[in-house]
Amino acid sequence: MSDIDLFALHYVFVPIINSAVAGFVEAYSCHDLCTEQRGTPLMIWTNGIISSSHASDTAIQDFVSGNIDSFGEDPEGPESNEFHH
């Protein structure tokens, strides 16, 4: 298979696959789970966010306050070197 053939396959099929995966994720997030009292994954996540047992978590505080620029960052934790070269 040539590089041009491989590029053409990626060009055609990657958007189709990504669209199908996004559709599955959206549908599954609203699908009830019989093992979790018929709650959907989205409902379970929302209940976890509003649960008082997680109220002091940094990520929850960032999410609730609307501070999504630093969502999930721990000001007391080590600095990430992910973007440093």
CYANA upper distance limits for C-alpha pairs under 8 A (distance plus 0.5 A):
  1 MET  CA      5 ASP  CA      6.73
  1 MET  CA      6 LEU  CA      7.38
  2 SER  CA      6 LEU  CA      6.83
  3 ASP  CA      7 PHE  CA      6.56
  4 ILE  CA      8 ALA  CA      6.62
  5 ASP  CA      9 LEU  CA      6.72
  6 LEU  CA     10 HIS  CA      6.75
  7 PHE  CA     11 TYR  CA      6.45
  8 ALA  CA     12 VAL  CA      6.64
  9 LEU  CA     13 PHE  CA      6.35
  9 LEU  CA     14 VAL  CA      8.34
 10 HIS  CA     14 VAL  CA      5.76
 11 TYR  CA     15 PRO  CA      7.87
 12 VAL  CA     16 ILE  CA      7.73
 13 PHE  CA     17 ILE  CA      6.57
 14 VAL  CA     18 ASN  CA      6.52
 15 PRO  CA     19 SER  CA      6.52
 16 ILE  CA     20 ALA  CA      6.75
 17 ILE  CA     21 VAL  CA      6.66
 18 ASN  CA     22 ALA  CA      6.60
 19 SER  CA     23 GLY  CA      6.65
 20 ALA  CA     24 PHE  CA      6.68
 21 VAL  CA     25 VAL  CA      6.67
 22 ALA  CA     26 GLU  CA      6.67
 23 GLY  CA     27 ALA  CA      6.62
 24 PHE  CA     28 TYR  CA      6.37
 25 VAL  CA     29 SER  CA      6.49
 26 GLU  CA     30 CYS  CA      7.31
 27 ALA  CA     31 HIS  CA      6.86
 28 TYR  CA     41 PRO  CA      8.25
 29 SER  CA     40 THR  CA      6.72
 29 SER  CA     41 PRO  CA      5.74
 29 SER  CA     42 LEU  CA      6.01
 30 CYS  CA     40 THR  CA      5.87
 30 CYS  CA     41 PRO  CA      7.28
 30 CYS  CA     42 LEU  CA      6.97
 31 HIS  CA     40 THR  CA      5.80
 31 HIS  CA     41 PRO  CA      7.84
 32 ASP  CA     38 ARG  CA      5.49
 32 ASP  CA     39 GLY  CA      5.53
 32 ASP  CA     40 THR  CA      4.66
 32 ASP  CA     41 PRO  CA      7.75
 33 LEU  CA     37 GLN  CA      7.56
 33 LEU  CA     38 ARG  CA      5.38
 33 LEU  CA     39 GLY  CA      6.16
 33 LEU  CA     40 THR  CA      6.34
 33 LEU  CA     41 PRO  CA      8.03
 34 CYS  CA     38 ARG  CA      5.18
 34 CYS  CA     39 GLY  CA      7.96
 39 GLY  CA     43 MET  CA      6.35
 39 GLY  CA     44 ILE  CA      6.73
 40 THR  CA     44 ILE  CA      6.69
 41 PRO  CA     45 TRP  CA      6.60
 42 LEU  CA     46 THR  CA      6.60
 43 MET  CA     47 ASN  CA      6.58
 44 ILE  CA     48 GLY  CA      6.73
 45 TRP  CA     49 ILE  CA      6.77
 46 THR  CA     50 ILE  CA      6.83
 47 ASN  CA     51 SER  CA      6.40
 48 GLY  CA     54 HIS  CA      7.81
 49 ILE  CA     54 HIS  CA      7.48
 49 ILE  CA     55 ALA  CA      8.31
 49 ILE  CA     60 ILE  CA      6.89
 50 ILE  CA     54 HIS  CA      8.25
 50 ILE  CA     55 ALA  CA      8.00
 51 SER  CA     55 ALA  CA      7.29
 54 HIS  CA     60 ILE  CA      7.48
 55 ALA  CA     60 ILE  CA      6.90
 55 ALA  CA     61 GLN  CA      7.31
 56 SER  CA     60 ILE  CA      7.76
 56 SER  CA     61 GLN  CA      7.28
 57 ASP  CA     61 GLN  CA      6.75
 58 THR  CA     62 ASP  CA      6.65
 58 THR  CA     72 GLY  CA      6.94
 58 THR  CA     73 GLU  CA      7.73
 58 THR  CA     74 ASP  CA      6.93
 59 ALA  CA     63 PHE  CA      6.66
 59 ALA  CA     71 PHE  CA      6.28
 59 ALA  CA     72 GLY  CA      4.66
 59 ALA  CA     73 GLU  CA      7.37
 59 ALA  CA     74 ASP  CA      8.40
 60 ILE  CA     64 VAL  CA      6.53
 60 ILE  CA     72 GLY  CA      8.30
 61 GLN  CA     65 SER  CA      6.47
 62 ASP  CA     66 GLY  CA      6.63
 62 ASP  CA     67 ASN  CA      5.42
 62 ASP  CA     68 ILE  CA      6.76
 62 ASP  CA     70 SER  CA      7.53
 62 ASP  CA     71 PHE  CA      5.86
 62 ASP  CA     72 GLY  CA      7.45
 63 PHE  CA     67 ASN  CA      6.65
 63 PHE  CA     68 ILE  CA      6.67
 63 PHE  CA     71 PHE  CA      6.84
 67 ASN  CA     71 PHE  CA      6.92
 74 ASP  CA     78 PRO  CA      8.44
